[in-house]
């Protein structure tokens, strides 16, 4: 079981006070990659206009742009809420960047009340993510939002 409180402390120590958005997001994705079991992708998409653009990540090559409302990431932006998807193949409009992905969790990140990015984690296992993962990753995203508040 992942200790998300410890992950948040590590993230704050790693990126707190560092004035480089992309480097901080790269380290945040690497931290998740190191500590989450059974995942095949961990990273960020940055919102530019109404399009999500690939940001720092760990894993296989990914889709570069995701249009408004498309896939799990687009649904997270459109709804403004975390998406926890036990079976991506059953998700309407799923974008298969990596055919090995079976489950996914996507958390919106905000600055000044508006969504600026999403944290996207994929797993090759169906049903990999639990409500505990959702809650923990939302806390991780909130820690990232606080540390990066002046950089968006």
Secondary structure, DSSP 8 states (H G I E B T S, - for coil): ---HHHHHHHHHHHHTT---HHHHHHHHHHHHHHH-SS-SEEEEEEEETTEEEEEEEEES---SEE-TT-HHHHHHHHHSS-EEES-GGGSTT---SSTT--EEEEEEEEETTEEEEEEEEEESSTT---HHHHHHHHHHHHHHHHHHTTT-
